[in-house]
Amino acid sequence: MAVADKYEMVCGLEVHVELQTKTKIFCGCTTEFGGEQNTHVCPVCLGMPGALPVLNREVVNYAIKAGLALESEIAQFSKFDRKNYFYPDLSKNYQTSQFDLPICIKGGLEIEAEGEKKWIGITRAHMEEDAGKLVHSGETISTSNESSVDYNRAGVPLLEIVSEPDMRTIPEVLAYLEKLVQILEYTEVSDCRLEQGSVRFDVNVSLRPIGATSLGTRTETKNLNSFSSVRRCMEYEIARQARVLDAGENVVQETRTWDEGQGITLTLRSKEEAHDYRYFPEPDLAPLIIDREWVEKIRKTLPELPAARRTRLQALGLSAYDATVITQAKAMADFFDEALASYGDAKTLANWIMGDVTRLLNTNQCRVADSPISAKQLAELLALIDKGTLSGKIAKSVLEEMYSTGKDPSIIVKEKGLAQISDEGALLGIIDSVIAANPQSVEDYRAGKDRAIGFLVGQIMKATKGQANPGLVNQLLKEKLS
């Protein structure tokens, strides 16, 4: 019997988002990714005795912005707390976080998975500082003999977004995460570089018998940083818990770690409850009072969010699919809009971006934001096609050259002599030569075999190295043959 026929999966997620500030949450150290280990640190983020924190106002601005985009209530009164636990990456032996009075309350987002729309509730979102990073001697903590600690990341501002346990399938989980990351990227509160750990997922999974209303015992797998890892982790953990329950045993509530290489989850530590952390108010930080004027000022900075952008693009003539692909990443949508300002045919523009431009970027493992082809250059290339200066086929080779050199298409066309031949006199001479060299194809066409003209057009295009205007070639050839 399949797992889905016997058990229902229940999932809630905790998503830790690094906010895109230049300095840390309580000190002036840089948040820049990388750098030599333990060089982006100071007495405050190392927790030295007597060093006092000062809250970074920009962190609060970003938290409010994210909360508004996720339809959350922004608390007028919130505070910071000390979350006490001992772990090597936490030099203070406590994390400054928010417990009972977070900055964002409630909220949620609508997802679509397997053809069904569903609202996923968000319980809360709170600000906190990141911990340091353990550098293991082995591939994972479970296979390492020793670990070092890099505190460069300690004190980097985080927003932890906690969902309700509303998800029942892996596609729902992935749809929620993808949409959440997309909204965070559009609001620019985070760079959302998953490969750099800017967004990390903690996945809480439990199983219960079909029809049951009470929740099963959950496990939490921490620090996943890709959608594929989330999917594989959940597939394994659901199957593992099902085997435990089928054997008549109880699932142990615990924190687990994901071993990417082996494709399995492993026990990390017993799962703590809130009282285990002995939370108490942070004595070195005053409570945070946020008036409505502050909130409304941030609300005015909210950008056009993905759903609204998709609607606008569909109004321009794009299909729902095209609009979804174009708006999947903010950088792609911005590229499209910038090109659209110079070239008004939205459908043609979308086809080129989703086709040849994306192919070039993927082949070269390049992000849209780093593309050597600018939006204005792409618009110029498409305008050259419309003017008849370039054929679509030649334009593709020009695009390749634009990617390699960064040059404007008009310059490439001039340097390489790629302008489309639209001079009737020049084309008529070539057409006469092709007709004379292919009497059988001419006879076939006049006998009603329309496919024969395709061969003749191909010969003309070959003779002009693809530079002949194909529409004009067809017109002139048919006139000659008739």
Summary of the structure (lengths in Angstrom):
residues: 482
radius of gyration: 29.7
end to end distance: 71.1
largest distance: 97.4
contacts: 1499
relative contact order: 0.10
helix: 43%
strand: 21%
